[in-house]
Amino acid sequence: MLRSWSLQLTIAETSGLPVYLQIAQQIMEEIQKGRLAPSTAMPGTRELAEQLKVNRKTVILAYDELIAQGWLVTEQRRGSFVSANLPNFTAQPQASKTGHQPANVVEGPTHPLLNYQSPLNGVIDFNDGIPDSRLIPFNILSRAFRHALIGSSKGNNLGYGDPRGTLALRQSIATMLNMERGLSVDIDQICIARGSQMGIFLAARILTRPNDNVVVEQLSYPAAKEAFRSCGANILTVAQDKHGIDVTALEKLCKQHPIRAIYVTPHHQFPTTVIMTAERRLKLLMLAEQYDFTIVEDDYDHEFHFSYHPVFPLASTNHGGRVIYVGSLSKVLAPGLRVGYLVATPSLIGRCAQEVMLIDRQGNSITELAVAELMNAGEIKRHIRKTFKVYNERRNLLITLIKKELKEYVTFDAPDGGLAIWLRLKEGYEIETVAAKALAHKVRILPGTLFSESQQSVHAIRLGFGSLTTAELEKGVLGLKACFTQH
Ligand SMILES: Cc1ncc(COP(=O)(O)O)c(C=O)c1O
């Protein structure tokens, strides 16, 4: 039987213990550490004898000892196995020499959304607006991956490369941004990242010194706030309303504190989905100039804008290098591909490249080349057109369902874009109670409180619809209705 691993046993000449017992003892230890699980196939005696450079009879003796003690069993013509009757020892983390775990580990973010939760089986998950990765164009994508892999291997291009990303993808993204989003950038202004989250983290790393003030809206994207916080930033919040960030409140804040940066999602505000008005965009840019701060613009789901054409980003204006623009292909293709990008001045991109060298050296060039091929061939655009229709239908269905089933309990404004709807609970309904009841009805929702900096409950729900089919949406809304009717 072919094994992808080999047993790492050592024979000590000076041990005093017979060699066959040394082998038997080490195998017992491997089983107790959980590294050799019950039913694992053991190497053949000849193979192990060759590996350990001992006589085969010594290994047979060791195996016989282990069989006699019940650690191993033999099956005719199949070989020896770890006994299936043994308890499943869980793999122990390697303890330090003194037997203690290191005590000086720096604490990480404690936000509940940043602790990975496995998908719950059989639960309708109204997540924060993730796309449906079942829609991914896997045939053309796998073809592009194949081309990228073969081309790179033959061209000897699979070595260490540019930390800013492959030239081909930076070129394709520059072209797309210039043609479709009104930017005017070239390849030296682009750094490819593993998703927009890494783009935000890079921005945080290059902008923030300990105790710098970074502003976010009162309701904002937790992972972005925590990325800045992890770099030592002091997070300040400003109010927002249905037109986006309250620029008057921001101006007041600027007069009180030096501001280093502001993180915003102007196209589809996270989590409320509203679009920042042109007037506020201009005021924000003016304030950045006047008070000398950088705007980090996260345009995480630019493509899915349903009412009219997408609004051009802040980064498309003449901002004099004050805007760092972050984008992603997670919503267009799939989050698991991890392709995002950051757009800034060439010198800031140089700083990002230094950070990438410390984080993961560079991206996955095969993925980047495959995505570039699809962008250049117009396949990504075709795919966006296709998925746009699906998401638009799901959005319209969810709006209809909410109006029909939930109108007594919630209010909402149909979002112009994005893959989620922001529902506000009517007076008398507690979001935490509704969320707990929803789970009992096998529906998971994200309470608005999760996105807030304040301790007060936010009686609203960010209801993502992108990843749910028609049937799932219907079931999910009826599950939610049951939570309200039992109130
Ligand atoms: C507002 C916002 N920014 C950034 C991200 C990160 O996405 P990714 O890193 O997959 O591009 C998300 C993910 O949902 C998001 O909602």
The ligand as an ORCA input file, in Angstrom:
! r2SCAN-3c Opt
* xyz 0 1
  C     -17.136     45.381      3.521
  C     -16.240     44.223      3.221
  N     -14.946     44.463      2.997
  C     -14.092     43.452      2.761
  C     -14.513     42.148      2.721
  C     -13.498     41.071      2.504
  O     -13.697     40.361      1.341
  P     -12.521     39.617      0.570
  O     -11.312     39.650      1.434
  O     -13.025     38.244      0.350
  O     -12.322     40.364     -0.692
  C     -15.865     41.846      2.929
  C     -16.333     40.465      2.895
  O     -17.483     40.157      2.896
  C     -16.750     42.928      3.176
  O     -18.054     42.694      3.396
*
